[in-house]
Amino acid sequence: MHPSSENPFQSPAVLEQIPPRPSEIDSTDDSMPALVALTWMFFLFAATIHAMASVYLRDISLGVAAIVSCGVGFAILYPSVLTWGLGLSYSFLMVLVMLALSAITYVGPRPPVIFEMPPLVLYLLIVFLLFQTSRRYYFDAPKHLEPKEPVES
């Protein structure tokens, strides 16, 4: 093996002497932000379905659900335990609401509407994705440690 040179313009003689680029080191497990972005997209898609249902059915409560879904979708982009809990609790609540609404329309006199099943599926996917990303992206986030002050003797 040849000793490495301090000349930055000289190529290394051995392939192992080439240091990895910083982007290669950081991109080993970079799927968590993509999953969080996917969760955000699902929240916005559910908000769009709620808004369309609000206009079509002329129901103001679905419009409020659209606004809240959009707000929670943007809130989960900030990686913290509080926003993760907010997103999880809201999506779990909406799963229960959509199940109850589906049960009421199944038993009731009117036929089921197309606006009930897609948000249910989206909120179930959101719950799954939030559990998938919770361990590393929210709870195992690197803590910024402050340097200790030297002890003077």
C-alpha positions in Angstrom: 0.0 0.0 0.0 1.2 3.5 -0.8 1.2 6.1 1.9 -1.6 8.7 1.3 -0.4 12.0 0.1 -1.6 15.4 1.4 -1.9 16.6 -2.1 -5.7 17.0 -2.8 -5.2 16.8 -6.5 -3.5 13.4 -6.4 -5.8 10.4 -6.7 -5.5 7.6 -4.2 -3.5 4.6 -5.3 -5.9 2.1 -3.6 -9.7 2.2 -3.7 -10.0 1.8 0.1 -8.1 5.1 0.6 -11.0 7.1 -1.0 -12.9 8.5 1.9 -16.7 8.3 1.6 -18.6 11.5 0.8 -20.6 13.0 3.7 -23.8 12.6 1.7 -23.2 8.8 1.4 -22.7 8.5 5.2 -25.9 10.5 6.0 -28.1 8.8 3.4 -27.9 5.2 4.8 -31.3 5.3 6.5 -33.0 8.3 5.1 -36.5 6.9 4.6 -38.0 8.3 7.8 -38.5 11.9 6.5 -40.0 10.4 3.3 -42.5 8.4 5.4 -43.4 11.6 7.4 -43.9 13.4 4.1 -46.2 10.6 3.0 -48.2 10.9 6.2 -48.5 14.6 5.5 -49.7 13.9 2.0 -52.4 11.5 3.3 -53.6 14.1 5.8 -54.0 16.6 3.0 -55.7 14.1 0.8 -58.2 13.3 3.6 -58.7 17.0 4.1 -59.5 17.4 0.4 -62.0 14.5 0.5 -63.7 16.2 3.6 -63.8 19.5 1.8 -65.4 17.9 -1.3 -67.9 16.1 0.9 -68.7 19.3 2.7 -69.5 21.1 -0.6 -71.4 18.2 -2.0 -73.5 17.3 1.1 -73.7 20.9 2.3 -72.5 19.8 5.8 -70.4 22.4 7.7 -69.0 19.8 10.1 -67.1 18.1 7.2 -65.7 21.5 6.3 -64.4 21.9 9.9 -62.9 18.4 9.7 -61.2 19.4 6.4 -59.6 22.5 8.1 -58.5 20.5 11.2 -57.1 17.7 9.0 -55.1 20.2 7.0 -53.8 21.8 10.2 -52.8 18.5 11.8 -51.1 17.5 8.5 -48.9 20.5 8.6 -48.2 20.1 12.3 -46.8 16.6 12.0 -44.0 17.9 9.7 -42.3 19.3 12.9 -40.7 16.3 14.5 -41.7 16.3 18.1 -43.5 14.0 20.5 -46.3 16.5 20.9 -47.1 16.8 17.2 -46.8 13.0 16.8 -49.3 12.5 19.6 -51.6 15.1 18.1 -51.5 13.4 14.7 -52.0 10.0 16.2 -54.8 11.0 18.5 -56.6 13.0 15.7 -56.3 10.2 13.1 -57.4 7.6 15.6 -60.4 9.8 16.5 -61.3 10.2 12.9 -61.0 6.4 12.3 -63.7 6.0 15.1 -65.8 8.8 13.6 -65.6 7.3 10.1 -66.5 3.8 11.4 -69.5 5.2 13.4 -70.6 7.2 10.3 -70.4 4.1 8.1 -72.3 2.1 10.7 -75.0 4.7 10.9 -75.4 5.0 7.1 -75.4 1.2 6.8 -78.4 0.9 9.2 -80.0 4.2 8.2 -82.5 4.8 5.4 -80.0 6.5 3.0 -77.4 4.5 1.0 -73.7 4.8 1.9 -71.9 7.7 0.3 -68.6 7.5 -1.4 -67.1 10.1 1.0 -67.1 7.7 4.0 -64.8 4.8 3.0 -61.7 6.6 1.5 -61.1 8.8 4.6 -61.4 5.8 6.8 -58.7 4.0 4.7 -56.5 7.1 4.7 -56.7 7.5 8.5 -55.9 3.9 9.0 -52.8 4.3 6.8 -51.9 7.4 8.8 -52.1 5.6 12.1 -49.9 2.8 10.6 -47.3 5.3 9.3 -47.2 7.3 12.5 -46.5 4.1 14.4 -43.9 3.1 11.8 -42.0 6.4 12.0 -42.5 7.1 15.7 -39.6 5.1 17.1 -36.8 6.6 15.2 -38.1 9.9 13.9 -39.7 11.2 17.0 -38.5 9.3 20.1 -34.9 8.4 19.0 -34.0 11.8 17.6 -30.5 12.9 18.5 -30.4 15.1 21.5 -28.3 18.2 21.3 -26.0 18.0 24.3 -24.4 21.2 25.6 -20.7 21.0 26.2 -19.8 20.8 29.9 -17.9 23.7 31.3 -14.4 22.8 32.5 -14.0 22.5 36.2 -11.5 25.0 37.5 -9.2 23.9 40.3 
